[in-house]
Amino acid sequence: MRRKAQRWSKHVASVRDSHGCYGDILDVDTTGASAETASQDGLSAGVDASRQMAATDLSAMAQYKPLIEQAASNLCVDPAVIAGIISRETRAGKAIENSNGYGSDGHGYGLMQVDDRYHQIQGGPYSLDNIMQGTQILIDMINGVQSKHRDWTQDMDLKGGICAYNSGVSNVQTYDNMDVGTTGNDYSNDVTARAQYYEENGY
């Protein structure tokens, strides 16, 4: 009995190491990027577009991989999900337009584009602190969705939390239409597809 418990403990640890504590991104359904988002890279809408954009960002993402993995380990979040958000928000830092670390709207800060209207900014734009702060915000969003939609599965909560990272928990009304009103009307679907690509490519 004790041996079984030890094996199960190791199994749980391995699952958490690979996928985090908030569902498995590979099990989350996705329609990928909208035509609006895909057009950034001259692509057509869909999962393939999201994966291609993630692939385009892969080399730039590599310089942040140790920080992403550290934040993921500290907060028990799948590093692929963090990478997916960073790809969507800043194209792995390439879309940060201002030397002070802000994006084009003047409020999103750093790799995770933490909004200074709602959060006290922590750390530099390319720092572990920024990734930790953004990841904690994601966790808060996942937990908020879980509390709001108690009949949803863990994987549904994960997708809803990703959506809420962009639009807030209050705007996650239904599962099928959660992205309506998000940037590009595709936020959770696009990030999910990008994260799945990173999951399959070393994150």
Secondary structure, DSSP 8 states (H G I E B T S, - for coil): -HHHHHHHHHHHHHHHHHHBSS--GGGS----B-HHHHGGGT--SBHHHHHHHHHHHHHHHHTTHHHHHHHHHHHTB-HHHHHHHHHHHHTTTTT--STTSB-TTSSEETTTTEETTTS---S-TTSHHHHHHHHHHHHHHHHHHHHH-TTS-HHHHHHHHHHHHHH-GGG---STTTTTTSGGG-HHHHHHHHHHHHHTTT-
